[in-house]
Amino acid sequence: MFHVLFYDYVPDILERREPHRPTHLALAREYHEAGRLRLAGAVGEPVHGAMLVFTDPESAAEFVLRDPYVLNGLVTAHRIEPWHVVIGL
């Protein structure tokens, strides 16, 4: 089982994320290289949120507390849901 972190973003996320994006991506790489984050990416066209798949709920919750997008008000809401994969990954 995995745990999915869902983000809802502010409407102007693409403009506002630029100063924080390098740190956000570095944090994601840190979790990925440690084997705690399996995949991640933006959701929607235009982008309105993100989905990040973690190996455990603690990693997802910790990521939220450290993420510059959250700390700088770019995330309007988030939730962590268990994901029971049936096929793939």
C-alpha positions in Angstrom: 0.0 0.0 0.0 1.1 3.6 -0.7 -0.1 6.9 0.6 -1.0 9.7 -1.7 -0.6 13.4 -0.8 -3.1 15.6 -2.7 -2.5 19.3 -2.9 -4.9 22.0 -4.0 -3.0 25.1 -5.3 -3.8 28.8 -5.4 -5.2 29.9 -8.8 -2.0 31.7 -9.9 0.4 28.8 -8.9 2.5 28.9 -12.0 3.5 32.6 -11.5 3.9 32.3 -7.7 5.8 29.1 -7.5 9.0 30.2 -9.3 11.0 31.5 -6.3 10.2 28.3 -4.3 10.3 25.7 -7.1 14.0 24.8 -6.8 13.7 24.1 -3.1 10.4 22.2 -3.5 12.0 20.0 -6.2 15.1 19.4 -4.1 12.9 18.3 -1.2 11.0 15.9 -3.5 14.3 14.5 -4.8 15.5 14.0 -1.3 12.5 11.9 -0.5 12.7 10.0 -3.8 16.4 9.2 -3.4 15.6 7.9 0.2 13.0 5.6 -1.3 10.1 7.4 0.5 8.6 9.1 -2.5 7.7 7.0 -5.5 6.3 9.5 -8.0 5.0 13.0 -8.0 3.6 15.7 -10.4 1.2 18.5 -11.0 -2.5 17.8 -11.8 -4.8 19.6 -14.2 -4.7 21.7 -17.3 -4.3 24.4 -16.2 -2.4 23.2 -13.1 -4.6 23.3 -10.0 -3.0 20.8 -7.7 -0.5 18.0 -7.3 -0.3 14.3 -6.4 2.7 12.7 -4.6 2.8 9.0 -3.9 4.7 8.1 -0.7 5.6 4.7 0.8 4.2 5.6 4.2 1.8 8.2 5.8 4.5 9.6 8.1 6.7 10.6 5.1 3.8 12.3 3.5 2.9 14.2 6.6 6.6 15.2 7.2 6.9 16.4 3.6 3.9 18.8 4.1 5.6 20.3 7.1 8.8 21.0 5.1 7.5 21.9 1.7 8.1 25.5 0.7 4.9 25.5 -1.3 3.0 24.9 1.9 5.1 27.2 4.0 4.7 30.1 1.5 0.9 29.8 1.1 0.8 28.2 -2.4 -1.2 25.2 -1.1 -4.8 25.9 -0.1 -5.6 22.4 1.1 -4.0 19.0 1.3 -5.0 15.5 2.3 -3.3 12.2 2.6 -5.1 9.1 1.5 -4.1 5.4 1.5 -3.9 3.9 -2.0 -4.3 0.2 -2.5 -2.6 -0.5 -5.8 -4.1 -3.4 -7.8 -2.1 -3.2 -11.0 1.2 -1.6 -11.8 3.8 0.4 -10.0 
